[in-house]
């Protein structure tokens, strides 16, 4: 199974924030959209990072007194790992596990196609396993 199959089901909507916005604003977006990470864009609409719930929590711990004034650029992760739509889900699962990340932007030809989470990957793996199990049972027992 390829990443693009996950995006076909999930869609391409991506939550985002600007580097100059505050963490409070970012937190409101996360809560409202019920998501765990936002892509961060600069003024020229270039992807410059990702901001996760964990990033916000860490910065809240560091800057608890002036949390409302902290800008996204101070807390975001700038070392982005991206994937291509043609990447295999097994490969992406390994990348996410080895790098201890939960969200990966999907980019093709320099264009953002979407974002997938570890939850999306696990769900796809479970569905694929269920399909394979059913296929094997039908093969072994003649569709009974």
Residue, then its C-alpha position, 0 to 999 in steps of 0.5 A: x500500500x502507498x501513502x497516496x492511498x491514505x490521502x485518497x481516503x483522508x483528503x488533502x486538508x492540512x492545518x497550518x499556521x504562520x511563523x509570526x502567529x502565537x502559540x495560543x492561536x496555534x493551540x486554538x486551531x489544533x483544538x478547533x480542527x481536532x488535529x495534532x499538528x500544524x504545518x508552519x509557513x513563512x510570509x512567502x508561503x514556504x513550509x518552514x516547519x511543523x508544530x505539534x501538541x508536544x512542541x507547544x507543551x514543551x514551550x509552555x513549560x519553558x515559557x509559562x509566564x509569557x506563553x500568550x506572547x510566544x510566537x510559533x517560530x520559537x517552538x516549531x520543529x524545523x527539521x522536517x521529514x517529508x514523504x512522497x505519495x509513492x512511498x510505501x506505508x511500511x516504509x513510512x511507519x519505520x521512518x515515523x518510529x525511528x524518528x519518533x514523529x507522529x506526522x509527516x507532510x506529503x510532498x510531490x514535485x514541490x507541492x504539498x499533497x497532504x499530511x498523514x499521522x501515525x494514526x492514519x498509518x496504523x489504520x491503513x495497516x489494520x485495514x490492509x491486514x483485515x483484507x489479506x486475512x479475509x482473502x486468505x480465508x476465502x482462498x483456503x475455505x473456498x468462500x464459505 
